[in-house]
Amino acid sequence: MPALLLVGLLVQGCAVGPDYRRPAIPPADRYTVEPLPAQTAAAAAPGETVQSFASGAPIPAQWWTLFGSDALNALVDEALRANPTVHSAQAALRQAHEQVLAAWGVLAPAVDATGSGERQRLSGAQFGPGARAALFNIYNASVGISYGIDIFGGARRELQALRAQADYQRYVLEATYVTLSTNVVTTAITEASLRGQLAASENLIAASSKRLDVVRRQQALGSASGADVLALEAQLAQDRAALPGLRGQLDRQRSLLATLVGRLPGDPPSVRFQLADLKLPASLPVSVPSELVDQRPDVRQQEELLRQASAQIGVATANMLPQITLSGSYGGSALESSALFQAANRTWNVSAGITAPLLHGGRLLHQRRAAMAAYEQADALYRETVLTAFRDVADSLRALTADAESLNAQSEAEGAAAASLHLIDQQYALGAQSYLALLNAQRTEQQARLLLVQAQAARYADTAALFAALGGGWWNRSAPLVHD
């Protein structure tokens, strides 16, 4: 029997089907039509900074720490520990890994031990006239070995497919880490933005209320018309109508933040984020385009699905070819258990079998064609994912450039409104301006401040989006996450 097993190992040929080859890296040397600028526009807003682009610089695995908030760092860590989506992805990876280990057994002989004990009574009529009935025990024990020779590599291709599935689940887990950390950061930024917008809106409403009171008094004295009062009342009502929406958005962000860190919506984190609590990263690492396909977890996922589809072509091809099986057993059979292992009662057998598919109604052929079509589909989805990855980076880079320009323009508008308010306030103190003019200037300044808060938040959010678009730096992790 060992000789037959050795022969089986020696006759295994090469695996049928295509050998997987990684797709070529896109021949791109930049993400956008125009060369990437060295930095964003000069910062005109007080406290804002110019962001520089460092091409080829390493992306930190914990990139969110660049925002300089201990509270934010703690929330991201809590999310990575407690979020159910992470737990699900971790379990899926363990399952896929165990399936790979189980599949290795197909390439090794299967050894099984069997045993039985039986008491029988045979009728005397079975042995002829006058024969007496027979009553006896029979015992059997044996070790059986079976081995399917993977001569055309079908089992090995199936193992390759399972290993690709395990690697796919690994990149699903990495993508979960990147997506979750990005969602926590952007949710915190949105919360901070909404708090700033609420404060500016409340100040705007206060200014509008004062202005309406002044015009009403002027109407009573005959110096203002009813139309003026109605116009201001409509404006105040419009300003107030915006508050419930902002408060509702803030409540939803708080609920979202709670669920991201694995809590119920009624138990959100106690921290309250303000834009002033966050620091805008001044230096932004930007991977070179040739490295992006290795760094984006979604691209790596799709590549593993492509590798799996390639292996399945080999499986389908091998199923169309003969299958060879070796088997044998060694044991004993006796009428008494004590004699089971005596030399005279030993039993053994060795056999070899071959099964060749002849007629299956075209099923095997069409299964192979289906596997080839699945590979073509996976290849198309891979190319689409690569295109999306490059577009994400390009969009993030353009957004950051536009954000800086928009912030500068909005900062200038807010500065002009503040200067106008200061001037009118001085003139009002000297009696050169009316109180209504002062209130109008205050309203204009508050509106400009509201838009400035939105422009500041956009820079923070798009900075986080760039880190996510570049893959999140998971490959630079010095040690596995505690929760891996």
Secondary structure, DSSP 8 states (H G I E B T S, - for coil): -HHHHHHHHHT-----S-----------S-SSSS---SB-----STT----EEEET----TTGGGGG--HHHHHHHHHHHHH-HHHHHHHHHHHHHHHHHHHHGGGGS-EEEEEEEEEEEEE-GGGG-TT---EEEEEEEEEEEEEEEE-TTSHHHHHHHHHHHHHHHHHHHHHHHHHHHHHHHHHHHHHHHHHHHHHHHHHHHHHHHHHHHHHHHHHHHHTSS-HHHHHHHHHHHHHHHHHHHHHHHHHHHHHHHHHHHTT--TTS--S----GGG----SEEEE--HHHHHHH-HHHHHHHHHHHHHHHHHHHHHHTTS-EEEEEEEEEEEESSGGGTTSGGGEEEEEEEEEE----STTHHHHHHHHHHHHHHHHHHHHHHHHHHHHHHHHHHHHHHHHHHHHHHHHHHHHHHHHHHHHHHHHHHHTTSS-HHHHHHHHHHHHHHHHHHHHHHHHHHHHHHHHHHHTTTTGGG-SS--TT-
